[in-house]
C-alpha cells in the first residue's frame, strides 16, 4: 500500500486518496468483463485494490487504517465506480462494516483487520430463520440467515445482526419495548454461503450472496453494538443519547455512524457510473454520425445541450453531497456528533445523488442509440448497474418522504437517517 506521509494536511490526504483511485480506474475498466463474468473481483485487480488500501479507508489507524473523512471517502468511491461499479459497491459496503473495528477489543481488531487483505462485510437479516443469539458460557450461540452480502467473496469475515435472547430463547427487551441486538462477527468459513442465488441484472460483480449459521458459537468479544452505531441514531430530535461505552476509538470518524459511511459510499457509486457513462458518450459523439442524420453527433445542437445537462446533474448532485459531508465532519470534530437537521439534509442529498445520476444515465443511453445496446460498448453494463443501484434501499422514495415529513414538522422515520 502506498505510504502516506506523517502529519499530512487534510488537503494532502484527499489528493493522495483521489490519486490512488484514479490510478486504479483503468485497471478496473480493463477487468470489468471478468468481474461481471466471475461475479467477483479477479486476483490481479484485487491485489491492486489492496496495494492501494481501498478496503482500509474506514478502519482505525491503530490497525493500519486511514480513518478517512466522509467527503473524501465518497469522492474516492465515485472514482472507483467510474472503473467498475461492482468493485465500488463492495468497497463502500465493506467500509461501513469495517467501522466495527472501533468497537472491538484491540487484540480482536488486530486479528481481524491486521492482514493487509482483510475484508469484512455483512448483509440484511432475512429472518428465515429468525436471527437470534442465546447466551452461553463465554459468548453466544447464534442461529440466523442473512442476504445481500456484497463483497463476501473477497472477505475473510462476515457479520450478522441478531436479536439477543435469554437462556430460554425469549427476546431481551429494552425499557422502551424494543428488542436488544448485537452484530456477531465470525469467519466466513463458519457460514453456509449460497453462491447460486445471485442472478441479477446489474452490479453482478458484487457477488452479493446469502449466508446462514446454525448453532455457531461466537465469543463475547467478537460481537459489537448492532450496526456499530451509537444508540442516539434511533432517538428523536432533541433527545440526548446515553454514553457509548463500547466504542474504543476516539477519532472523528467514529463520532459518525456506519450508516453515514454506507449511504455516502453506496450512493456515490451512482455518481461514478453516470460520470463514466457521460465520458464514454462524449467520446462517441466526437466520431459518430447516425445513419439517418446529415451531420455528426458532435454538431447536433440537441446533443450538445444534452451533454451539458447531464454534466450539470451529475456535478451538482455530487458537489452538494460532498459539501454536506464536509459540514458533518466539522460538526463531529467540534461538537462530538452530527446535528439532527444536518443528518436529515445528508439523507436527502445522498438519495438525490442516485436520482440525478439515474436521470443522466437514462438521458445518455437514449442518445447513444443502437450503439448503447451492444455488450462490447461501454454503455449497456453501466445502464444495468445504474438501475440496480436505483433499486437499492438507498434510492427509495421513502428516504425523500422521511425528509419531507421533517420539513413539515412531523417526525421522520429515524431508521432512514445516517
C-alpha positions in Angstrom: 0.0 0.0 0.0 1.4 3.4 -0.9 2.7 5.2 2.2 1.1 8.4 3.4 3.5 10.9 4.9 3.1 11.8 8.5 1.3 15.0 9.5 -0.3 15.4 6.1 -2.8 18.2 5.8 -6.4 17.3 5.1 -6.0 18.6 1.5 -2.9 16.4 1.0 -4.7 13.4 2.3 -7.6 14.0 0.0 -5.3 14.4 -3.0 -3.4 11.2 -2.1 -6.5 9.1 -2.0 -8.1 10.6 -5.1 -4.9 10.0 -6.9 -4.9 6.3 -5.8 -8.4 5.9 -7.0 -7.6 7.5 -10.4 -4.7 5.2 -10.8 -7.0 2.2 -10.3 -9.6 3.3 -12.8 -8.0 1.9 -16.0 -7.2 -1.3 -14.2 -10.8 -1.8 -13.2 -12.1 -0.8 -16.6 -10.0 -3.4 -18.2 -11.1 -6.0 -15.7 -14.8 -5.2 -15.8 -15.8 -8.0 -18.2 -14.1 -10.6 -16.0 -15.6 -9.0 -12.9 -19.1 -9.5 -14.3 -18.4 -12.9 -15.7 -16.9 -14.2 -12.4 -19.3 -12.3 -10.2 -16.2 -11.3 -8.1 -13.0 -9.2 -8.4 -10.3 -11.3 -10.1 -7.0 -11.8 -8.2 -4.9 -9.3 -10.2 -7.4 -6.4 -9.8 -8.0 -7.4 -6.1 -4.3 -7.2 -5.5 -4.2 -3.7 -6.9 -7.0 -2.6 -4.7 -5.3 -4.0 -1.6 -2.0 -2.4 -2.6 -3.9 1.0 -2.7 -5.5 0.3 0.6 -9.1 0.7 -0.7 -10.6 -1.6 1.9 -8.9 0.2 4.7 -10.4 3.7 4.3 -12.7 3.5 7.3 -10.5 1.4 9.6 -8.8 2.9 12.7 -5.2 4.0 12.4 -4.5 1.6 15.3 -4.9 -1.4 12.8 -3.3 0.3 9.9 -6.4 2.1 8.6 -6.8 5.6 7.2 -9.8 6.9 9.3 -10.6 8.9 6.2 -13.1 11.7 6.3 -16.5 11.1 4.8 -16.3 13.6 2.0 -13.0 12.2 0.7 -14.3 8.7 1.0 -17.4 9.5 -1.1 -15.2 11.0 -3.8 -12.9 8.0 -3.9 -15.8 5.6 -4.2 -17.2 7.6 -7.1 -13.9 7.4 -9.0 -13.6 3.7 -8.4 -17.2 3.3 -9.8 -16.0 5.0 -13.0 -13.8 2.0 -13.4 -16.3 -0.6 -12.2 -19.4 -0.1 -10.2 -19.5 -3.6 -8.6 -16.0 -3.0 -7.1 -17.0 0.4 -5.8 -20.1 -1.1 -4.2 -18.1 -3.8 -2.5 -15.7 -1.2 -1.1 -18.5 1.0 0.1 -20.3 -1.9 1.8 -17.2 -3.2 3.4 -16.1 0.3 4.6 -19.2 0.8 6.7 -18.9 -2.7 8.2 -15.2 -2.2 9.0 -16.0 0.7 11.3 -17.0 -2.1 13.8 -13.2 -2.3 14.5 -13.7 0.9 16.6 -15.9 -1.2 19.0 -13.8 -4.3 19.3 -11.2 -5.4 21.8 -7.9 -4.2 20.4 -6.5 -7.7 20.1 -9.6 -8.9 18.2 -9.4 -5.9 15.9 -5.8 -6.7 15.1 -6.6 -10.3 14.4 -9.4 -9.4 12.1 -8.0 -6.4 10.4 -4.3 -6.7 10.8 -3.7 -8.6 7.5 -3.4 -6.2 4.5 -6.0 -8.1 2.6 -8.6 -8.2 5.5 -12.2 -7.6 4.4 -15.4 -7.7 6.5 -18.9 -7.5 5.2 -22.4 -8.4 6.2 -25.9 -8.5 4.8 -29.5 -8.0 5.9 -31.2 -10.3 8.3 -33.7 -12.5 6.4 -35.5 -13.8 9.5 -35.8 -17.1 7.8 -34.9 -18.5 10.3 -35.0 -15.6 12.8 -31.5 -14.3 13.6 -31.1 -14.9 17.3 -28.3 -15.2 19.8 -28.7 -17.2 23.1 -26.2 -16.6 25.9 -23.8 -19.5 26.7 -20.6 -19.6 28.7 -18.1 -17.2 27.1 -20.3 -15.9 24.4 -23.4 -16.6 22.3 -24.9 -19.4 20.4 -26.1 -17.9 17.1 -28.6 -19.0 14.5 -29.7 -17.0 11.5 -29.7 -16.2 7.8 -28.7 -13.0 6.0 -28.9 -11.8 2.4 -27.2 -9.3 0.1 -23.6 -9.8 1.5 -21.9 -7.6 -1.1 -18.2 -8.4 -1.4 -18.4 -11.6 0.7 -16.4 -13.5 -1.9 -13.5 -11.2 -1.1 -14.0 -11.4 2.7 -12.4 -13.4 5.4 -15.0 -12.3 8.0 -18.8 -11.9 7.9 -21.2 -10.3 10.4 -24.8 -11.0 11.3 -27.2 -8.7 13.1 -29.0 -10.9 15.7 -31.7 -10.4 18.4 -30.4 -11.1 21.9 -32.4 -13.8 23.8 -32.3 -15.1 27.3 -31.3 -18.7 28.1 -34.8 -19.9 27.2 -34.8 -18.2 23.8 -37.1 -15.4 24.7 -36.1 -12.0 23.2 -34.5 -9.5 25.6 -36.3 -6.2 25.6 -35.1 -2.6 26.3 -37.1 -0.4 28.6 -39.0 1.0 25.5 -40.0 -2.5 24.5 -37.7 -2.8 21.5 -35.6 -6.0 21.1 -31.9 -5.8 22.0 -29.5 -6.6 19.2 -25.8 -7.2 18.6 -23.8 -7.8 15.5 -22.0 -11.1 15.6 -18.7 -11.4 13.8 -17.3 -14.8 12.6 -15.0 -16.3 9.9 -16.7 -16.7 6.5 -15.6 -20.3 6.7 -18.0 -20.8 9.6 -21.1 -19.9 7.5 -23.0 -21.7 4.8 -22.8 -19.4 1.8 -25.3 -19.7 -1.0 -23.4 -18.5 -4.1 -26.0 -19.9 -6.5 -28.7 -17.3 -5.8 -27.0 -14.2 -7.1 -28.5 -14.0 -10.6 -29.3 -10.3 -11.2 -29.5 -7.7 -13.9 -26.8 -5.3 -12.6 -23.9 -5.0 -10.1 -23.3 -8.6 -11.0 -19.7 -8.5 -9.8 -20.7 -7.8 -6.2 -21.4 -11.4 -5.6 -24.0 -10.4 -3.0 -24.7 -13.9 -1.7 -26.9 -15.1 1.1 -25.4 -17.0 4.1 -26.5 -18.7 7.3 -25.2 -20.2 10.5 -26.6 -22.9 12.8 -25.7 -23.2 16.4 -22.5 -21.2 15.9 -20.6 -20.2 19.0 -19.4 -16.6 18.9 -17.2 -15.4 21.7 -18.4 -12.4 23.6 -15.6 -10.1 22.4 -16.5 -11.0 18.7 -19.7 -9.1 18.9 -20.5 -5.4 18.7 -23.4 -3.0 19.1 -25.8 -3.7 16.3 -24.8 -1.9 13.1 -21.9 -0.4 15.1 -23.8 2.8 15.7 -24.4 4.7 19.0 -27.9 4.4 20.3 -28.6 8.0 19.6 -29.1 7.2 15.9 -32.6 6.0 16.7 -33.6 8.8 19.1 -35.9 11.7 18.2 -34.5 15.2 17.7 -33.5 16.8 21.0 -33.1 13.6 22.9 -29.6 13.1 24.3 -28.1 9.6 24.0 -26.5 7.9 26.9 -22.8 7.3 26.8 -21.4 4.9 24.3 -19.1 2.8 26.5 -18.2 0.1 23.9 -16.6 2.5 21.4 -12.8 2.3 22.0 -11.6 4.6 19.2 -12.0 8.3 19.7 -11.2 9.6 16.2 -13.6 12.0 14.4 -14.7 9.2 12.1 -16.2 7.2 14.9 -18.3 10.0 16.1 -20.2 9.4 12.9 -22.3 6.3 12.3 -21.5 3.4 10.0 -24.8 4.2 8.3 -23.4 7.6 7.4 -20.4 5.8 5.7 -22.7 3.3 4.0 -25.0 5.9 2.5 -22.2 8.3 1.5 -20.3 5.5 -0.3 -23.2 3.5 -1.8 -24.9 6.5 -3.3 -21.7 7.8 -4.7 -21.4 4.7 -6.8 -24.2 6.2 -8.8 -22.2 9.3 -9.4 -19.2 7.3 -10.7 -21.4 5.3 -13.1 -23.0 8.4 -14.5 -19.7 10.2 -14.9 -18.2 7.2 -16.8 -21.3 6.9 -19.0 -21.1 10.6 -19.9 -17.4 10.5 -20.7 -17.9 7.5 -22.9 -20.8 9.2 -24.7 -18.7 12.4 -25.3 -16.0 10.2 -26.9 -18.7 8.5 -29.1 -20.3 11.8 -30.1 -17.0 13.2 -31.3 -16.8 10.5 -34.0 -20.3 9.0 -34.6 -22.7 10.1 -37.4 -26.1 8.4 -37.1 -27.1 6.6 -40.3 -30.2 8.7 -40.8 -28.6 12.0 -39.9 -27.0 14.6 -42.2 -24.4 15.6 -39.6 -22.4 14.1 -36.8 -23.5 13.9 -33.2 -20.9 16.5 -32.1 -22.5 19.0 -34.5 -26.1 18.3 -33.2 -27.2 21.2 -31.0 -29.6 18.9 -29.2 -26.7 16.5 -28.3 -24.6 19.4 -27.2 -27.3 20.6 -24.8 -27.9 17.1 -23.5 -24.3 16.6 -22.7 -24.2 19.9 -20.7 -27.5 19.0 -18.9 -26.2 15.6 -17.9 -22.9 17.1 -16.6 -24.8 19.6 -14.6 -27.0 16.9 -13.0 -24.0 14.8 -12.0 -21.7 17.5 -10.9 -24.3 19.5 -8.9 -25.6 16.4 -7.0 -22.1 15.3 -6.1 -20.9 18.7 -5.0 -23.9 19.2 -2.7 -23.3 15.8 -1.0 -19.6 16.5 -0.6 -20.3 19.9 0.9 -22.7 18.5 3.4 -20.3 15.7 4.3 -17.6 18.3 4.9 -20.0 20.2 7.2 -20.8 16.9 9.0 -17.1 16.3 9.6 -16.7 19.8 11.1 -19.7 19.2 13.4 -18.4 15.8 14.5 -14.9 17.4 15.2 -16.2 20.4 17.1 -19.5 19.2 18.7 -18.8 15.5 19.0 -21.7 14.5 16.8 -23.6 15.4 13.6 -26.6 17.5 14.3 -30.1 16.1 13.6 -31.0 18.7 10.9 -27.8 18.1 9.1 -28.4 14.3 9.2 -31.7 14.9 7.5 -30.1 17.0 4.8 -27.4 14.4 4.2 -30.1 11.8 3.8 -31.8 14.0 1.2 -28.6 14.7 -0.7 -27.5 11.1 -0.9 -30.8 9.9 -2.3 -30.8 12.9 -4.7 -27.4 11.7 -6.0 -29.0 8.4 -7.1 -32.0 10.1 -8.7 -30.0 12.7 -10.6 -27.4 10.1 -11.7 -30.1 7.8 -12.9 -31.7 10.5 -15.0 -28.4 11.4 -16.5 -27.7 7.8 -17.4 -31.1 7.4 -19.0 -30.6 10.5 -21.0 -27.2 9.4 -22.2 -28.2 5.9 -23.0 -31.1 7.1 -25.2 -28.9 9.4 -27.1 -26.3 6.7 -27.7 -28.9 5.0 -29.9 -28.3 1.4 -31.1 -24.6 1.7 -30.1 -25.7 1.6 -26.5 -27.2 -2.0 -26.6 -24.0 -3.8 -27.6 -22.1 -5.5 -24.9 -18.8 -4.6 -26.5 -19.7 -0.9 -25.9 -19.3 1.0 -22.6 -23.0 1.7 -22.1 -25.2 -1.3 -21.5 -23.5 -2.7 -18.4 -23.4 0.8 -16.8 -27.0 1.2 -17.7 -27.9 -2.1 -15.9 -25.6 -1.2 -12.9 -27.2 2.2 -12.6 -30.7 0.8 -12.5 -29.7 -1.8 -9.9 -28.3 1.0 -7.7 -31.5 2.9 -8.1 -33.5 -0.2 -6.9 -31.5 -0.4 -3.6 -32.9 0.9 -0.4 -30.7 4.0 -0.5 -32.6 5.2 -3.5 -36.1 4.5 -2.1 -38.7 7.2 -2.2 -39.2 6.6 1.5 -36.0 8.5 2.0 -37.5 11.6 0.4 -40.8 11.1 2.2 -38.9 11.0 5.6 -37.2 14.3 4.8 -40.4 15.9 3.7 -42.1 14.8 6.9 -39.3 16.6 8.9 -39.6 19.8 6.9 -43.4 19.7 7.5 -42.8 19.5 11.3 -43.5 15.8 11.6 -41.0 13.2 13.0 -39.1 11.5 10.2 -38.5 7.7 10.1 -35.5 7.5 12.3 -34.0 4.3 10.8 -33.7 6.1 7.5 -31.3 8.8 8.9 -27.5 8.4 8.9 
